[in-house]
Amino acid sequence: MNKIKLVEQEYTKKEIPKFNVGDTVRIMVKIMEGPDKTRLHPFEGVVIAKRGSGIRENFTVRKVSYGEGIERVFPLYSPGIERIEVIRSGKVKRAKLYYLRKKVGKQATKIESKD
């Protein structure tokens, strides 16, 4: 086994739930408020893209806040992520949901759930 795989195995031991594109997730992000003080801030939205593999895997989450669309890219094994909760599973026919950027209101967040 090569050295890169050995290093990656050490960092991929973090407990990550299985989620896919179209799922609604809540990510608890660590926010530094001082030299020795942190708090958790939730970011909840629809996963519109996943890319990469291994330690380099990242995913994009989109939410609509006060009528404005916000997208954020998270590295999956980032130390800044405390935990990921899957709120709702979605059934989609695309690997990338970039078309949600043009949708407004309920159309932007409503994705049929898996049966």
N, CA, C and O atoms as CSV, one atom per row, in Angstrom:
chain,resi,resn,atom,element,x,y,z
A,1,MET,N,N,0.850,-1.177,0.000
A,1,MET,CA,C,0.000,0.000,0.000
A,1,MET,C,C,0.899,1.245,0.000
A,1,MET,O,O,1.884,1.311,0.735
A,2,ASN,N,N,0.549,2.216,-0.825
A,2,ASN,CA,C,1.408,3.395,-0.917
A,2,ASN,C,C,1.211,4.339,0.266
A,2,ASN,O,O,0.256,4.197,1.029
A,3,LYS,N,N,2.102,5.283,0.409
A,3,LYS,CA,C,2.121,6.157,1.578
A,3,LYS,C,C,0.929,7.109,1.618
A,3,LYS,O,O,0.452,7.455,2.699
A,4,ILE,N,N,0.449,7.532,0.466
A,4,ILE,CA,C,-0.704,8.435,0.433
A,4,ILE,C,C,-1.934,7.755,1.024
A,4,ILE,O,O,-2.670,8.373,1.792
A,5,LYS,N,N,-2.164,6.508,0.680
A,5,LYS,CA,C,-3.313,5.762,1.224
A,5,LYS,C,C,-3.200,5.607,2.734
A,5,LYS,O,O,-4.206,5.691,3.438
A,6,LEU,N,N,-1.996,5.385,3.240
A,6,LEU,CA,C,-1.817,5.242,4.681
A,6,LEU,C,C,-2.150,6.532,5.421
A,6,LEU,O,O,-2.766,6.494,6.486
A,7,VAL,N,N,-1.751,7.664,4.870
A,7,VAL,CA,C,-2.053,8.954,5.486
A,7,VAL,C,C,-3.546,9.236,5.404
A,7,VAL,O,O,-4.134,9.735,6.364
A,8,GLU,N,N,-4.168,8.924,4.271
A,8,GLU,CA,C,-5.600,9.166,4.107
A,8,GLU,C,C,-6.426,8.332,5.072
A,8,GLU,O,O,-7.445,8.805,5.575
A,9,GLN,N,N,-6.010,7.107,5.340
A,9,GLN,CA,C,-6.764,6.247,6.253
A,9,GLN,C,C,-6.838,6.839,7.652
A,9,GLN,O,O,-7.840,6.672,8.346
A,10,GLU,N,N,-5.796,7.520,8.065
A,10,GLU,CA,C,-5.776,8.133,9.393
A,10,GLU,C,C,-6.832,9.225,9.519
A,10,GLU,O,O,-7.455,9.366,10.572
A,11,TYR,N,N,-7.040,10.002,8.449
A,11,TYR,CA,C,-7.968,11.124,8.500
A,11,TYR,C,C,-9.402,10.736,8.151
A,11,TYR,O,O,-10.327,11.494,8.442
A,12,THR,N,N,-9.604,9.586,7.539
A,12,THR,CA,C,-10.955,9.190,7.139
A,12,THR,C,C,-11.651,8.333,8.183
A,12,THR,O,O,-12.645,7.678,7.870
A,13,LYS,N,N,-11.162,8.320,9.399
A,13,LYS,CA,C,-11.785,7.543,10.465
A,13,LYS,C,C,-12.994,8.249,11.070
A,13,LYS,O,O,-13.690,7.667,11.903
A,14,LYS,N,N,-13.254,9.486,10.669
A,14,LYS,CA,C,-14.366,10.265,11.196
A,14,LYS,C,C,-15.697,9.617,10.812
A,14,LYS,O,O,-15.860,9.148,9.685
A,15,GLU,N,N,-16.639,9.591,11.741
A,15,GLU,CA,C,-17.957,8.982,11.517
A,15,GLU,C,C,-18.806,9.910,10.641
A,15,GLU,O,O,-19.227,10.975,11.093
A,16,ILE,N,N,-19.056,9.510,9.397
A,16,ILE,CA,C,-19.813,10.313,8.434
A,16,ILE,C,C,-21.031,9.516,7.998
A,16,ILE,O,O,-20.881,8.375,7.561
A,17,PRO,N,N,-22.246,10.080,8.101
A,17,PRO,CA,C,-23.422,9.344,7.619
A,17,PRO,C,C,-23.448,9.310,6.093
A,17,PRO,O,O,-22.873,10.174,5.430
A,18,LYS,N,N,-24.120,8.306,5.550
A,18,LYS,CA,C,-24.270,8.190,4.100
A,18,LYS,C,C,-25.343,9.169,3.639
A,18,LYS,O,O,-26.468,9.140,4.139
A,19,PHE,N,N,-25.005,10.027,2.696
A,19,PHE,CA,C,-25.969,10.927,2.091
A,19,PHE,C,C,-25.609,11.124,0.638
A,19,PHE,O,O,-24.461,10.930,0.237
A,20,ASN,N,N,-26.601,11.512,-0.151
A,20,ASN,CA,C,-26.408,11.679,-1.583
A,20,ASN,C,C,-26.899,13.038,-2.032
A,20,ASN,O,O,-27.418,13.820,-1.235
A,21,VAL,N,N,-26.733,13.310,-3.302
A,21,VAL,CA,C,-27.247,14.543,-3.892
A,21,VAL,C,C,-28.765,14.508,-3.804
A,21,VAL,O,O,-29.382,13.482,-4.088
A,22,GLY,N,N,-29.365,15.616,-3.416
A,22,GLY,CA,C,-30.812,15.706,-3.265
A,22,GLY,C,C,-31.274,15.581,-1.834
A,22,GLY,O,O,-32.423,15.903,-1.533
A,23,ASP,N,N,-30.419,15.124,-0.945
A,23,ASP,CA,C,-30.776,14.995,0.467
A,23,ASP,C,C,-30.684,16.354,1.156
A,23,ASP,O,O,-29.856,17.193,0.801
A,24,THR,N,N,-31.542,16.550,2.137
A,24,THR,CA,C,-31.469,17.746,2.971
A,24,THR,C,C,-30.648,17.393,4.206
A,24,THR,O,O,-30.962,16.438,4.916
A,25,VAL,N,N,-29.598,18.165,4.457
A,25,VAL,CA,C,-28.695,17.874,5.563
A,25,VAL,C,C,-28.535,19.102,6.453
A,25,VAL,O,O,-28.742,20.238,6.027
A,26,ARG,N,N,-28.162,18.836,7.704
A,26,ARG,CA,C,-27.820,19.903,8.645
A,26,ARG,C,C,-26.379,19.661,9.073
A,26,ARG,O,O,-26.055,18.623,9.649
A,27,ILE,N,N,-25.524,20.629,8.785
A,27,ILE,CA,C,-24.115,20.535,9.129
A,27,ILE,C,C,-23.858,21.441,10.318
A,27,ILE,O,O,-24.159,22.634,10.274
A,28,MET,N,N,-23.305,20.880,11.374
A,28,MET,CA,C,-22.946,21.668,12.545
A,28,MET,C,C,-21.487,22.102,12.374
A,28,MET,O,O,-20.565,21.292,12.463
A,29,VAL,N,N,-21.305,23.411,12.125
A,29,VAL,CA,C,-19.991,23.969,11.821
A,29,VAL,C,C,-19.432,24.642,13.068
A,29,VAL,O,O,-20.144,25.362,13.769
A,30,LYS,N,N,-18.148,24.402,13.337
A,30,LYS,CA,C,-17.487,25.043,14.476
A,30,LYS,C,C,-17.114,26.472,14.093
A,30,LYS,O,O,-16.502,26.705,13.050
A,31,ILE,N,N,-17.490,27.431,14.948
A,31,ILE,CA,C,-17.162,28.841,14.752
A,31,ILE,C,C,-16.281,29.277,15.916
A,31,ILE,O,O,-16.655,29.109,17.076
A,32,MET,N,N,-15.111,29.837,15.609
A,32,MET,CA,C,-14.216,30.329,16.645
A,32,MET,C,C,-14.680,31.721,17.088
A,32,MET,O,O,-14.831,32.625,16.266
A,33,GLU,N,N,-14.901,31.878,18.385
A,33,GLU,CA,C,-15.342,33.169,18.920
A,33,GLU,C,C,-14.281,33.829,19.788
A,33,GLU,O,O,-14.479,34.943,20.272
A,34,GLY,N,N,-13.211,33.183,19.979
A,34,GLY,CA,C,-12.134,33.732,20.799
A,34,GLY,C,C,-10.947,32.802,20.725
A,34,GLY,O,O,-10.962,31.822,19.980
A,35,PRO,N,N,-9.911,33.108,21.501
A,35,PRO,CA,C,-8.718,32.252,21.437
A,35,PRO,C,C,-8.976,30.827,21.928
A,35,PRO,O,O,-8.321,29.892,21.466
A,36,ASP,N,N,-9.921,30.647,22.859
A,36,ASP,CA,C,-10.190,29.308,23.374
A,36,ASP,C,C,-11.691,29.034,23.490
A,36,ASP,O,O,-12.120,28.248,24.335
A,37,LYS,N,N,-12.481,29.681,22.642
A,37,LYS,CA,C,-13.926,29.545,22.722
A,37,LYS,C,C,-14.494,29.238,21.339
A,37,LYS,O,O,-14.201,29.941,20.372
A,38,THR,N,N,-15.305,28.188,21.248
A,38,THR,CA,C,-15.961,27.845,19.984
A,38,THR,C,C,-17.447,27.627,20.237
A,38,THR,O,O,-17.876,27.349,21.357
A,39,ARG,N,N,-18.214,27.760,19.168
A,39,ARG,CA,C,-19.639,27.441,19.239
A,39,ARG,C,C,-20.014,26.703,17.967
A,39,ARG,O,O,-19.277,26.733,16.981
A,40,LEU,N,N,-21.157,26.045,17.991
A,40,LEU,CA,C,-21.637,25.306,16.828
A,40,LEU,C,C,-22.730,26.101,16.145
A,40,LEU,O,O,-23.654,26.592,16.793
A,41,HIS,N,N,-22.618,26.224,14.832
A,41,HIS,CA,C,-23.607,26.948,14.049
A,41,HIS,C,C,-24.167,26.005,12.982
A,41,HIS,O,O,-23.399,25.447,12.198
A,42,PRO,N,N,-25.500,25.814,12.939
A,42,PRO,CA,C,-26.067,24.893,11.943
A,42,PRO,C,C,-26.190,25.547,10.564
A,42,PRO,O,O,-26.507,26.732,10.453
A,43,PHE,N,N,-25.936,24.766,9.528
A,43,PHE,CA,C,-26.152,25.179,8.145
A,43,PHE,C,C,-26.967,24.074,7.514
A,43,PHE,O,O,-26.466,22.972,7.289
A,44,GLU,N,N,-28.239,24.371,7.224
A,44,GLU,CA,C,-29.165,23.354,6.717
A,44,GLU,C,C,-29.570,23.684,5.299
A,44,GLU,O,O,-29.966,24.813,5.007
A,45,GLY,N,N,-29.475,22.708,4.415
A,45,GLY,CA,C,-29.857,22.917,3.029
A,45,GLY,C,C,-29.826,21.626,2.236
A,45,GLY,O,O,-29.654,20.540,2.791
A,46,VAL,N,N,-29.996,21.761,0.919
A,46,VAL,CA,C,-30.043,20.628,0.009
A,46,VAL,C,C,-28.650,20.410,-0.581
A,46,VAL,O,O,-27.998,21.365,-1.005
A,47,VAL,N,N,-28.202,19.179,-0.608
A,47,VAL,CA,C,-26.922,18.838,-1.234
A,47,VAL,C,C,-27.134,18.883,-2.740
A,47,VAL,O,O,-27.929,18.113,-3.280
A,48,ILE,N,N,-26.419,19.793,-3.430
A,48,ILE,CA,C,-26.601,19.915,-4.875
A,48,ILE,C,C,-25.453,19.309,-5.665
A,48,ILE,O,O,-25.581,19.135,-6.876
A,49,ALA,N,N,-24.327,18.978,-5.022
A,49,ALA,CA,C,-23.203,18.387,-5.740
A,49,ALA,C,C,-22.280,17.679,-4.764
A,49,ALA,O,O,-22.129,18.090,-3.614
A,50,LYS,N,N,-21.664,16.601,-5.250
A,50,LYS,CA,C,-20.586,15.915,-4.536
A,50,LYS,C,C,-19.487,15.674,-5.549
A,50,LYS,O,O,-19.752,15.330,-6.701
A,51,ARG,N,N,-18.252,15.856,-5.114
A,51,ARG,CA,C,-17.132,15.597,-6.017
A,51,ARG,C,C,-15.906,15.170,-5.232
A,51,ARG,O,O,-15.815,15.385,-4.023
A,52,GLY,N,N,-14.968,14.563,-5.937
A,52,GLY,CA,C,-13.746,14.100,-5.313
A,52,GLY,C,C,-13.899,12.715,-4.734
A,52,GLY,O,O,-14.974,12.118,-4.796
A,53,SER,N,N,-12.815,12.204,-4.167
A,53,SER,CA,C,-12.840,10.891,-3.529
A,53,SER,C,C,-11.799,10.868,-2.418
A,53,SER,O,O,-10.848,11.650,-2.411
A,54,GLY,N,N,-12.004,9.962,-1.494
A,54,GLY,CA,C,-11.071,9.824,-0.375
A,54,GLY,C,C,-11.075,11.051,0.512
A,54,GLY,O,O,-12.134,11.593,0.829
A,55,ILE,N,N,-9.914,11.483,0.906
A,55,ILE,CA,C,-9.777,12.624,1.805
A,55,ILE,C,C,-10.124,13.931,1.110
A,55,ILE,O,O,-10.431,14.922,1.773
A,56,ARG,N,N,-10.079,13.947,-0.221
A,56,ARG,CA,C,-10.339,15.173,-1.002
A,56,ARG,C,C,-11.811,15.344,-1.365
A,56,ARG,O,O,-12.147,16.243,-2.136
A,57,GLU,N,N,-12.684,14.515,-0.835
A,57,GLU,CA,C,-14.104,14.596,-1.189
A,57,GLU,C,C,-14.740,15.837,-0.570
A,57,GLU,O,O,-14.493,16.153,0.593
A,58,ASN,N,N,-15.557,16.535,-1.349
A,58,ASN,CA,C,-16.297,17.681,-0.823
A,58,ASN,C,C,-17.694,17.701,-1.415
A,58,ASN,O,O,-17.973,17.040,-2.415
A,59,PHE,N,N,-18.569,18.474,-0.779
A,59,PHE,CA,C,-19.956,18.541,-1.220
A,59,PHE,C,C,-20.448,19.978,-1.087
A,59,PHE,O,O,-19.971,20.743,-0.248
A,60,THR,N,N,-21.413,20.324,-1.934
A,60,THR,CA,C,-21.969,21.671,-1.960
A,60,THR,C,C,-23.389,21.627,-1.415
A,60,THR,O,O,-24.193,20.792,-1.830
A,61,VAL,N,N,-23.696,22.529,-0.483
A,61,VAL,CA,C,-25.024,22.615,0.122
A,61,VAL,C,C,-25.609,23.975,-0.210
A,61,VAL,O,O,-24.931,24.997,-0.107
A,62,ARG,N,N,-26.878,23.978,-0.610
A,62,ARG,CA,C,-27.564,25.224,-0.973
A,62,ARG,C,C,-28.780,25.414,-0.082
A,62,ARG,O,O,-29.556,24.485,0.141
A,63,LYS,N,N,-28.933,26.636,0.424
A,63,LYS,CA,C,-30.132,26.985,1.181
A,63,LYS,C,C,-30.593,28.361,0.735
A,63,LYS,O,O,-29.811,29.139,0.189
A,64,VAL,N,N,-31.864,28.660,0.968
A,64,VAL,CA,C,-32.421,29.964,0.649
A,64,VAL,C,C,-32.716,30.658,1.972
A,64,VAL,O,O,-33.506,30.163,2.777
A,65,SER,N,N,-32.083,31.800,2.192
A,65,SER,CA,C,-32.236,32.539,3.430
A,65,SER,C,C,-32.685,33.960,3.110
A,65,SER,O,O,-31.971,34.710,2.444
A,66,TYR,N,N,-33.872,34.322,3.588
A,66,TYR,CA,C,-34.450,35.641,3.350
A,66,TYR,C,C,-34.533,35.958,1.851
A,66,TYR,O,O,-34.280,37.086,1.429
A,67,GLY,N,N,-34.891,34.940,1.056
A,67,GLY,CA,C,-35.060,35.134,-0.377
A,67,GLY,C,C,-33.773,35.132,-1.176
A,67,GLY,O,O,-33.803,35.304,-2.394
A,68,GLU,N,N,-32.662,34.944,-0.524
A,68,GLU,CA,C,-31.362,34.938,-1.200
A,68,GLU,C,C,-30.765,33.539,-1.120
A,68,GLU,O,O,-30.720,32.950,-0.040
A,69,GLY,N,N,-30.309,33.002,-2.243
A,69,GLY,CA,C,-29.706,31.677,-2.271
A,69,GLY,C,C,-28.272,31.723,-1.777
A,69,GLY,O,O,-27.493,32.589,-2.175
A,70,ILE,N,N,-27.926,30.777,-0.901
A,70,ILE,CA,C,-26.581,30.699,-0.341
A,70,ILE,C,C,-26.053,29.297,-0.601
A,70,ILE,O,O,-26.711,28.309,-0.274
A,71,GLU,N,N,-24.872,29.211,-1.186
A,71,GLU,CA,C,-24.223,27.927,-1.411
A,71,GLU,C,C,-22.914,27.909,-0.647
A,71,GLU,O,O,-22.206,28.912,-0.558
A,72,ARG,N,N,-22.612,26.744,-0.099
A,72,ARG,CA,C,-21.376,26.608,0.647
A,72,ARG,C,C,-20.765,25.248,0.344
A,72,ARG,O,O,-21.465,24.236,0.328
A,73,VAL,N,N,-19.469,25.226,0.107
A,73,VAL,CA,C,-18.755,23.992,-0.196
A,73,VAL,C,C,-18.032,23.535,1.069
A,73,VAL,O,O,-17.279,24.295,1.679
A,74,PHE,N,N,-18.273,22.287,1.450
A,74,PHE,CA,C,-17.658,21.725,2.648
A,74,PHE,C,C,-16.748,20.558,2.269
A,74,PHE,O,O,-17.180,19.667,1.538
A,75,PRO,N,N,-15.502,20.539,2.744
A,75,PRO,CA,C,-14.715,19.308,2.641
A,75,PRO,C,C,-15.315,18.272,3.596
A,75,PRO,O,O,-15.611,18.591,4.747
A,76,LEU,N,N,-15.494,17.054,3.131
A,76,LEU,CA,C,-16.198,16.041,3.916
A,76,LEU,C,C,-15.493,15.728,5.230
A,76,LEU,O,O,-16.153,15.542,6.252
A,77,TYR,N,N,-14.176,15.668,5.220
A,77,TYR,CA,C,-13.428,15.310,6.422
A,77,TYR,C,C,-12.791,16.526,7.087
A,77,TYR,O,O,-11.720,16.416,7.685
A,78,SER,N,N,-13.440,17.679,6.988
A,78,SER,CA,C,-12.916,18.899,7.570
A,78,SER,C,C,-12.982,18.851,9.098
A,78,SER,O,O,-13.975,18.379,9.651
A,79,PRO,N,N,-11.940,19.331,9.792
A,79,PRO,CA,C,-12.026,19.415,11.246
A,79,PRO,C,C,-12.989,20.505,11.714
A,79,PRO,O,O,-13.350,20.541,12.890
A,80,GLY,N,N,-13.408,21.390,10.813
A,80,GLY,CA,C,-14.369,22.436,11.157
A,80,GLY,C,C,-15.805,21.953,11.196
A,80,GLY,O,O,-16.694,22.709,11.589
A,81,ILE,N,N,-16.054,20.719,10.802
A,81,ILE,CA,C,-17.402,20.138,10.845
A,81,ILE,C,C,-17.498,19.243,12.064
A,81,ILE,O,O,-16.742,18.281,12.200
A,82,GLU,N,N,-18.430,19.561,12.948
A,82,GLU,CA,C,-18.632,18.749,14.146
A,82,GLU,C,C,-19.399,17.478,13.797
A,82,GLU,O,O,-18.969,16.378,14.142
A,83,ARG,N,N,-20.539,17.629,13.109
A,83,ARG,CA,C,-21.325,16.459,12.698
A,83,ARG,C,C,-22.246,16.833,11.541
A,83,ARG,O,O,-22.514,18.008,11.291
A,84,ILE,N,N,-22.719,15.815,10.851
A,84,ILE,CA,C,-23.644,15.973,9.730
A,84,ILE,C,C,-24.871,15.137,10.037
A,84,ILE,O,O,-24.760,13.952,10.353
A,85,GLU,N,N,-26.056,15.759,9.944
A,85,GLU,CA,C,-27.311,15.056,10.173
A,85,GLU,C,C,-28.114,15.056,8.881
A,85,GLU,O,O,-28.268,16.097,8.241
A,86,VAL,N,N,-28.622,13.895,8.497
A,86,VAL,CA,C,-29.475,13.809,7.316
A,86,VAL,C,C,-30.909,14.047,7.776
A,86,VAL,O,O,-31.462,13.254,8.538
A,87,ILE,N,N,-31.512,15.143,7.311
A,87,ILE,CA,C,-32.860,15.512,7.710
A,87,ILE,C,C,-33.891,14.778,6.855
A,87,ILE,O,O,-34.856,14.213,7.371
A,88,ARG,N,N,-33.669,14.797,5.532
A,88,ARG,CA,C,-34.633,14.198,4.604
A,88,ARG,C,C,-33.876,13.660,3.396
A,88,ARG,O,O,-32.952,14.305,2.900
A,89,SER,N,N,-34.260,12.497,2.931
A,89,SER,CA,C,-33.659,11.934,1.725
A,89,SER,C,C,-34.467,12.378,0.519
A,89,SER,O,O,-35.688,12.515,0.594
A,90,GLY,N,N,-33.786,12.600,-0.582
A,90,GLY,CA,C,-34.463,13.032,-1.796
A,90,GLY,C,C,-34.181,12.097,-2.946
A,90,GLY,O,O,-33.132,11.455,-2.995
A,91,LYS,N,N,-35.115,12.020,-3.866
A,91,LYS,CA,C,-34.946,11.181,-5.053
A,91,LYS,C,C,-34.762,12.104,-6.243
A,91,LYS,O,O,-35.677,12.846,-6.598
A,92,VAL,N,N,-33.598,12.067,-6.857
A,92,VAL,CA,C,-33.297,12.923,-7.994
A,92,VAL,C,C,-32.740,12.074,-9.130
A,92,VAL,O,O,-32.288,10.948,-8.922
A,93,LYS,N,N,-32.783,12.632,-10.327
A,93,LYS,CA,C,-32.291,11.927,-11.510
A,93,LYS,C,C,-31.024,12.554,-12.069
A,93,LYS,O,O,-30.614,12.241,-13.187
A,94,ARG,N,N,-30.410,13.427,-11.306
A,94,ARG,CA,C,-29.207,14.121,-11.759
A,94,ARG,C,C,-28.107,13.966,-10.717
A,94,ARG,O,O,-28.381,13.761,-9.534
A,95,ALA,N,N,-26.863,14.067,-11.168
A,95,ALA,CA,C,-25.730,14.023,-10.253
A,95,ALA,C,C,-25.425,15.405,-9.695
A,95,ALA,O,O,-24.902,15.525,-8.587
A,96,LYS,N,N,-25.748,16.448,-10.451
A,96,LYS,CA,C,-25.545,17.829,-10.022
A,96,LYS,C,C,-26.868,18.566,-10.155
A,96,LYS,O,O,-27.496,18.521,-11.213
A,97,LEU,N,N,-27.298,19.237,-9.109
A,97,LEU,CA,C,-28.596,19.920,-9.098
A,97,LEU,C,C,-28.432,21.427,-9.278
A,97,LEU,O,O,-29.047,22.214,-8.559
A,98,TYR,N,N,-27.608,21.820,-10.233
A,98,TYR,CA,C,-27.371,23.244,-10.446
A,98,TYR,C,C,-28.611,23.965,-10.953
A,98,TYR,O,O,-28.685,25.191,-10.863
A,99,TYR,N,N,-29.588,23.233,-11.485
A,99,TYR,CA,C,-30.805,23.869,-11.967
A,99,TYR,C,C,-31.617,24.479,-10.821
A,99,TYR,O,O,-32.496,25.303,-11.073
A,100,LEU,N,N,-31.347,24.099,-9.582
A,100,LEU,CA,C,-32.060,24.679,-8.436
A,100,LEU,C,C,-31.707,26.150,-8.229
A,100,LEU,O,O,-32.425,26.867,-7.531
A,101,ARG,N,N,-30.609,26.603,-8.829
A,101,ARG,CA,C,-30.221,28.005,-8.700
A,101,ARG,C,C,-31.242,28.927,-9.350
A,101,ARG,O,O,-31.386,30.077,-8.934
A,102,LYS,N,N,-31.948,28.446,-10.358
A,102,LYS,CA,C,-32.937,29.269,-11.058
A,102,LYS,C,C,-34.320,29.175,-10.433
A,102,LYS,O,O,-35.206,29.955,-10.783
A,103,LYS,N,N,-34.521,28.242,-9.524
A,103,LYS,CA,C,-35.824,28.051,-8.896
A,103,LYS,C,C,-35.991,28.997,-7.710
A,103,LYS,O,O,-35.016,29.400,-7.075
A,104,VAL,N,N,-37.250,29.343,-7.424
A,104,VAL,CA,C,-37.552,30.272,-6.342
A,104,VAL,C,C,-38.600,29.638,-5.434
A,104,VAL,O,O,-39.475,28.914,-5.908
A,105,GLY,N,N,-38.518,29.903,-4.148
A,105,GLY,CA,C,-39.527,29.461,-3.197
A,105,GLY,C,C,-39.487,27.964,-2.949
A,105,GLY,O,O,-38.419,27.373,-2.788
A,106,LYS,N,N,-40.683,27.355,-2.921
A,106,LYS,CA,C,-40.785,25.941,-2.615
A,106,LYS,C,C,-40.156,25.065,-3.685
A,106,LYS,O,O,-39.680,23.967,-3.398
A,107,GLN,N,N,-40.157,25.550,-4.913
A,107,GLN,CA,C,-39.564,24.773,-6.006
A,107,GLN,C,C,-38.075,24.573,-5.786
A,107,GLN,O,O,-37.515,23.580,-6.250
A,108,ALA,N,N,-37.428,25.485,-5.094
A,108,ALA,CA,C,-35.990,25.399,-4.876
A,108,ALA,C,C,-35.626,24.403,-3.774
A,108,ALA,O,O,-34.492,23.926,-3.722
A,109,THR,N,N,-36.585,24.084,-2.888
A,109,THR,CA,C,-36.271,23.220,-1.763
A,109,THR,C,C,-37.036,21.911,-1.781
A,109,THR,O,O,-36.629,20.964,-1.109
A,110,LYS,N,N,-38.121,21.821,-2.520
A,110,LYS,CA,C,-38.936,20.618,-2.514
A,110,LYS,C,C,-38.406,19.611,-3.518
A,110,LYS,O,O,-38.431,19.854,-4.724
A,111,ILE,N,N,-37.938,18.504,-3.028
A,111,ILE,CA,C,-37.454,17.397,-3.856
A,111,ILE,C,C,-38.177,16.152,-3.383
A,111,ILE,O,O,-38.258,15.901,-2.181
A,112,GLU,N,N,-38.709,15.361,-4.324
A,112,GLU,CA,C,-39.479,14.190,-3.939
A,112,GLU,C,C,-38.640,13.265,-3.092
A,112,GLU,O,O,-37.451,13.082,-3.351
A,113,SER,N,N,-39.259,12.678,-2.075
A,113,SER,CA,C,-38.521,11.781,-1.200
A,113,SER,C,C,-38.529,10.370,-1.765
A,113,SER,O,O,-39.387,10.016,-2.575
A,114,LYS,N,N,-37.567,9.572,-1.330
A,114,LYS,CA,C,-37.478,8.177,-1.758
A,114,LYS,C,C,-38.566,7.363,-1.077
A,114,LYS,O,O,-38.888,7.597,0.087
A,115,ASP,N,N,-39.128,6.411,-1.802
A,115,ASP,CA,C,-40.176,5.548,-1.207
A,115,ASP,C,C,-39.608,4.292,-0.642
A,115,ASP,O,O,-40.347,3.465,-0.110
